Structures are given as structure tokens and as C-alpha cells.
Amino acid sequence: MGLPAYRAGQIYQWLHEKQAASFEEMTSLPAALRSRMEERFELVCLRAVERKVSGIDGTRKYLFALPDGNVIESVLMRYKHGNSVCISSQVGCRMGCRFCASTLDGLVRSLRPSEMLEQIYRIGQDTGERVSHVVVMGSGEPLDNYDNLIRFIRLLTDERGLHISQRNITVSTCGLVPQMLKLAEEDLQITLALSLHAVNDGTRRQLMPVANRYPLDEVLEACHIYFQKTGRRMTFEYSLVSGVNDSAADADALARLLKDQHGHVNLIPVNPIKERDYVQSERKTVEAFKNHLEKSGINVTIRREMGRDINGACGQLRRSYLTS
């Protein structure tokens, strides 16, 4: 537009520090310039169409409308160490994991960096509280939206915006090996979380169709390489499904599988969804599984369930909205 370079800095500040919801709010810019920008550019601003607050733990679940009419969901979780926001990276998902509501209607499209950032910006403005941690583990497979994800991370951690520490960002993947290896070369300090969920390829293929393309040995080798390149310990997500992957034998096999890996296991009692017949493991089974791993020297935690009373799991609120 032939403008002085300092205007770019002003606009960047309005977008990523002050988080303006419209060009009109950018009051340090001349009115004529704001009008020209309105005509030439699109400023993405998400609109909350539904907001639920858990009566159990204060978790907030948001359903946001995108400019094209699609809806996505995000979750704010409050911890002692700060506020964490779990965001979506796609509208829907094409990975087909059998226990996840996000994938039931397939993939509609991937989100742009602006649409990922906006989830965090709007939640921060709604609560008036700082977001210190971000988890890209909502609807979608983040590494299936690779280029937009990387741009999002670099904007989110830029010192001229929210400046969230890279070490406070976790990206989840079901195990897209080529993208995992590419991510290891990005010179980032984020945490990579692998959705593991099974101790052998047969069970993993039953739960996660992606296992038909990338067997466990390839995925775990990619985890090794990620640690070697970045020095960042992996997180291994393991959803416990009653009678499928929660036996003592499964725990022993998992310990053997991960004994040479650098990371910890996050046990997740699976969230039941009505479209599937998977059942959550009993609490005593979860505790026994954890004890088995600990006795084998594996660092393990049980994920604290949050927002259960407000359809807190991935894809559940969007699914109920679309089918209502």
C-alpha cells in the first residue's frame, strides 16, 4: 500500500498485543487508512456462539463460529501453574480415531494461523486473565495442518505478542512420522505429545487407523529422533479403554516399549461418546495400570478429568451443536 514501515509495527501491535477485533479499533491509525484496510483486507475475529462453565472445576468450554460459518471448540482449564487453553487446529478431523468425537464427521478444512490464535485471544479477553500455557490437542490433527501450525507457534511466542514460552506449548499428534521428523528440525522448544493408546500394532490399528500407515516401531523411532534433536522429553498419551488396552499385561508391554524413550506417560480414562461402545476403565484398573508402570521405572501421571459435566472432551460440544 506504499505506507511507511512503522505502520506495519502499529498494525502488528493492534493485532497481537491489543488483539483488536476490527480495523476500526486501531485508533492510532488515520481514519482513512482504517477504511482502506477494511476494503482490502480481512481481519479474522471469532464469535463465541456457546460458552459452558463447569460447576465442578471452573473449566470453560467455548464453541466459536468461524467467518465461513463453521464451528470449532476450545477449552480453558485453570491450574495452579496458570491458565491453559486447549485449541482446535482443524474443523473436524480425518484421522478416524475410534474413541474421539472430533472425527465422526471427517475433516471439513484446516484452520489458518489467525483462527488458531483467535481462540486464545478471545478466551483471554472473555476472562480478563492471562493464558500461560497452550495445548494444540482439540479437534484436528495438528501435524496434518503443518505449515499453518508452525506459523501459529511463531506468532504466539513472538515477543511482540502474547510471548508465551515455547516450553509452555504442547502439540499432540497421532503419529504422522514425516511431519514429526520435520518438526524436529524446526529449532523449537515445544513439547510433542504422541497419542499412543496401544502397545502393539494390532490394537493400535483397531483404535487408530493411522497405524495402518505408520507402525509403532517407525513412530517410536521418530520420538527418539525428536528428543535427540530438541532435547525435549516426549509425552506419551494413553487412553485407557475397558477390556481393550488396560490389562496388567498391557501395562508390562507398555513399560517394555518405552523403557528406552525419554518422556513420561499420561494415562487418560477415555471419555465415552454415544456413537461408540468404548467404556472407561474403572478407577481401580487405572490405578493398578499406573502402579505397574511405576514399578517398571516409567514416569507416569493420570490426567485429571476436567469439564466432564460440560462435554469437555474433544469434539463433544461441536458434535452436539451440529446434531441439535
Number of C-alpha atoms within 10 A of each C-alpha: 7 4 8 8 8 9 12 11 12 13 17 15 16 21 21 20 15 16 21 17 17 15 21 15 13 20 10 11 15 10 13 9 15 18 12 12 15 14 9 9 9 11 14 16 21 22 16 18 12 14 15 18 17 16 12 11 15 14 22 22 25 24 21 24 17 18 14 6 8 14 20 30 30 29 28 26 18 16 11 5 8 12 16 21 26 24 26 28 32 25 26 28 26 20 20 18 21 19 21 23 27 31 22 19 14 15 18 13 15 22 20 18 20 18 24 23 23 23 25 23 23 19 21 17 12 10 11 9 11 16 20 16 21 23 18 23 20 25 27 31 28 26 23 19 18 17 12 19 21 17 13 19 21 15 19 23 17 15 12 13 17 20 15 20 17 18 14 15 22 20 21 21 22 23 26 20 20 13 17 20 18 13 19 22 13 11 9 16 16 20 22 24 25 23 18 25 23 26 21 18 16 14 14 20 18 15 21 23 16 18 23 13 12 17 17 20 12 15 21 19 13 21 27 18 16 23 18 13 16 17 13 18 19 21 24 23 22 23 22 25 24 17 11 16 22 23 19 16 13 18 22 16 16 24 22 15 15 16 13 11 19 19 21 17 24 22 21 20 23 19 23 17 17 9 11 12 10 18 17 19 22 14 10 9 17 21 14 16 23 21 16 20 22 15 11 14 11 22 16 18 15 16 14 10 13 20 22 14 13 18 19 24 24 24 25 20 23 25 20 11 12 10 6 6
